[in-house]
Amino acid sequence: MIEKVNPSHPDKLADRVAGAIVDLAYTKNERPKVAVEVLIGHGLATVIIESSETFEHDEVDHIVKRIAGDVKLNLLSVQQDAHLSRNQREQYRCGDNGIFKGVPLTDEEKELSKIARELYEQYPHDGKFVLDKEKLIVCQSNADTGDLQAILPKAYINPLGDWTGGTDVDTGCTNRKLGSDMAQSVTGGGLHGKDLSKADVSVNIYAFLKAQETGKVVELSCAIGDKTIDGKPYDEIVKTANLFIKNIGGFEKFAEWGLF
């Protein structure tokens, strides 16, 4: 059983805004320290940034409007805590305590991801999907229910009928759709709105990739300041995650669908 939401779901809009701000941080510094939280809904986007970099209101406002539409920006941008910054001064080290798990994807999880992506190409609007064995539930906004039923005749389509979604219907919050992003790999912190020094990003990606490679569950833990995890220098784990992010197209693109 698995749930998937598409990139126009309000929670994913928040993740995408956060990811785009991280992308922006990497244009300012090749090793930025940044953590972003976004709450969006009903015409207002509240964005809180803790970072080694400085962000202007206009450049963040441009990101918010490009992704989420005509909403008012409430921005708080502050410098990252000096003690946390010192932890990363000489080399990459774990940015937090945490437990992490990577789990091989099931055929069911791969199938729902495929269905959600194909529907999004035709209907690029707020959507949410559940697959439980043979039972497929499709809630797709701004789409004729009859047309969807013709595409997926065995699915449960829009149980309440046609609907319009987005942030005027529901609020969105960063890292609220971890199951949709990580499948069974969900453990501690979220994937989005953070630079690669953060274990929530790099170790989660590393554990997920290792699980797909080995076909086995991977369980890891770390303490803030650790230089090695799973017998590997943390620098190597960061490089693995960095390559994954680059191949996807950046942190904003990563936020669209998560790990699968």
C-alpha positions in Angstrom: 0.0 0.0 0.0 1.4 3.4 -1.0 0.4 7.0 -1.4 1.8 9.4 -4.0 1.0 13.1 -4.6 2.0 15.1 -7.6 4.1 18.3 -7.8 1.1 20.6 -7.7 -0.2 19.3 -4.4 0.1 22.1 -1.8 2.6 20.3 0.3 4.8 19.7 -2.8 4.5 23.4 -3.8 6.0 24.1 -0.3 8.8 21.5 -0.9 9.5 23.0 -4.4 9.8 26.5 -3.1 12.1 25.3 -0.4 14.2 23.4 -3.0 14.4 26.4 -5.3 15.8 28.5 -2.4 18.4 25.8 -1.8 19.3 25.9 -5.5 19.6 29.7 -5.2 21.9 29.3 -2.2 24.2 27.1 -4.3 24.6 29.9 -6.8 25.8 32.1 -4.0 28.3 29.6 -2.5 29.5 26.2 -3.6 29.1 25.0 0.0 26.2 26.9 1.5 24.6 26.1 4.7 20.8 26.5 4.5 17.6 25.2 6.0 14.2 26.4 4.7 10.7 25.9 6.0 7.6 26.9 4.0 4.0 27.2 5.0 1.7 28.2 2.2 -2.1 28.6 1.8 -5.0 31.0 1.1 -2.9 33.7 -0.5 0.0 33.7 1.9 3.4 32.1 1.9 5.5 32.2 5.1 9.1 31.3 4.4 11.8 31.0 7.2 15.4 30.6 6.1 18.4 29.9 8.3 21.5 30.2 6.2 25.1 31.2 5.8 23.9 33.2 2.7 21.9 36.4 2.4 18.6 36.4 0.5 16.8 39.4 -0.8 13.0 39.6 -0.5 12.6 40.1 -4.3 14.5 37.0 -5.3 12.6 34.8 -2.8 9.3 36.4 -3.9 10.1 35.6 -7.5 10.5 31.9 -6.6 7.3 31.8 -4.6 5.2 33.4 -7.4 6.8 31.3 -10.1 5.9 28.1 -8.3 2.8 28.9 -6.2 1.2 31.8 -8.1 0.1 35.2 -6.9 0.5 34.9 -3.1 1.9 37.3 -0.6 5.3 36.5 0.8 6.1 36.7 4.5 9.8 36.2 4.7 12.2 35.8 7.7 15.8 35.2 6.7 18.4 34.8 9.4 22.1 33.7 9.7 22.6 30.1 10.6 23.7 29.5 14.2 27.4 30.1 14.5 28.0 26.9 16.5 26.4 24.8 13.8 28.4 26.6 11.1 31.7 25.8 12.9 30.8 22.1 12.7 31.1 22.2 8.9 34.1 24.7 8.7 36.9 22.3 7.8 35.1 19.4 6.2 31.6 17.9 5.8 30.4 16.3 9.0 27.0 15.1 10.0 24.8 18.1 10.6 22.4 16.5 13.0 21.6 13.4 15.1 19.4 10.9 13.2 18.3 7.5 12.2 17.9 6.5 8.5 16.5 3.6 6.5 16.7 2.6 2.9 14.2 0.0 1.6 14.1 -1.5 -1.9 11.1 -0.2 -3.9 8.2 -2.7 -4.5 6.5 -3.2 -7.8 3.4 -1.6 -6.3 5.4 1.6 -5.4 7.0 1.8 -8.9 3.6 1.3 -10.5 1.9 4.1 -8.6 4.8 6.5 -9.3 4.4 5.7 -13.0 0.7 6.3 -12.9 1.0 9.6 -11.0 3.7 10.9 -13.4 1.7 9.9 -16.5 -1.4 11.6 -15.2 0.5 14.7 -14.3 1.7 15.1 -17.9 -1.9 15.4 -19.0 -3.3 17.0 -15.9 -0.7 19.3 -14.3 -2.8 20.2 -11.3 -3.2 19.1 -7.6 -3.5 15.4 -7.4 -3.3 12.6 -4.8 -3.2 8.8 -5.4 -3.3 5.6 -3.4 -2.6 2.0 -4.6 -3.4 -0.9 -2.3 -2.8 -4.1 -4.2 -5.5 -4.0 -7.0 -7.3 -1.0 -5.5 -6.3 2.3 -7.1 -7.8 5.6 -5.8 -7.3 8.7 -7.9 -8.1 12.2 -6.7 -7.2 14.6 -9.5 -8.3 18.2 -9.5 -9.3 20.2 -12.6 -10.1 17.1 -14.6 -13.4 15.7 -15.8 -14.1 12.6 -13.7 -15.6 10.8 -16.7 -12.5 11.4 -18.8 -10.3 10.0 -16.0 -12.6 7.0 -15.6 -12.1 6.3 -19.3 -8.3 6.4 -18.8 -8.4 4.2 -15.7 -11.6 2.2 -15.9 -10.9 0.0 -12.8 -9.9 2.9 -10.5 -11.9 4.8 -7.9 -12.0 8.3 -9.4 -12.7 11.5 -7.4 -15.1 10.0 -4.8 -16.7 13.4 -4.2 -16.9 14.3 -7.9 -15.0 17.0 -9.9 -13.0 19.4 -7.7 -10.4 22.2 -7.9 -7.4 21.9 -5.7 -4.4 24.1 -4.8 -3.5 26.4 -1.9 -6.9 28.1 -1.8 -8.4 24.7 -0.8 -5.6 23.3 1.4 -2.5 24.5 3.0 1.0 23.2 2.2 3.9 22.6 4.5 7.5 21.6 3.9 8.3 17.8 4.3 4.7 16.8 5.1 4.5 14.2 2.4 7.4 12.0 3.4 5.6 8.7 2.6 5.0 10.0 -0.9 8.7 10.9 -1.3 10.4 8.0 0.5 7.9 5.0 0.4 8.9 2.6 3.2 12.2 4.4 3.8 10.6 7.0 6.1 12.4 7.5 9.4 13.5 10.8 10.8 13.9 14.2 9.2 12.7 15.4 5.8 14.4 15.6 2.5 13.6 19.1 1.3 14.8 22.6 2.0 18.3 21.7 3.2 21.8 21.7 1.8 23.9 18.6 1.3 25.8 18.9 4.7 22.5 17.9 6.4 22.2 14.2 7.1 18.5 14.3 6.5 19.3 14.9 2.8 22.6 13.1 2.1 22.2 10.0 4.4 18.6 9.4 3.4 19.6 9.5 -0.3 22.6 7.3 0.3 20.6 4.7 2.2 17.9 4.7 -0.4 20.4 4.2 -3.3 22.2 1.5 -1.4 19.0 -0.4 -0.7 18.1 -0.3 -4.4 21.6 -1.5 -5.3 21.7 -4.4 -2.8 18.0 -5.3 -2.7 18.2 -5.2 1.1 17.0 -2.9 3.9 19.7 -0.5 5.0 19.6 1.0 8.5 22.0 3.7 9.6 22.4 6.2 12.5 24.6 9.2 13.1 25.5 11.8 15.8 26.0 15.4 15.0 29.6 16.0 14.1 30.3 12.4 12.9 32.9 12.2 10.1 32.0 8.6 9.0 28.7 6.7 8.5 28.4 3.1 7.4 32.2 2.9 7.3 32.4 5.7 4.7 33.7 9.2 5.1 30.8 11.6 5.3 32.4 13.5 2.4 31.8 10.4 0.1 28.2 10.2 1.2 27.7 13.9 0.4 29.3 13.3 -3.0 26.9 10.4 -3.7 23.9 12.6 -2.8 25.3 15.5 -4.8 25.5 13.4 -7.9 22.0 12.2 -7.4 20.7 15.8 -7.1 22.6 17.0 -10.1 21.3 14.1 -12.3 17.7 15.0 -11.3 18.3 18.6 -12.1 18.6 20.3 -8.7 16.8 20.5 -5.4 13.6 22.0 -6.8 13.3 19.1 -9.3 14.1 16.7 -6.5 11.2 18.2 -4.5 8.7 17.5 -7.3 8.6 13.7 -6.7 11.1 12.8 -4.0 13.1 9.6 -4.2 10.9 7.7 -6.6 
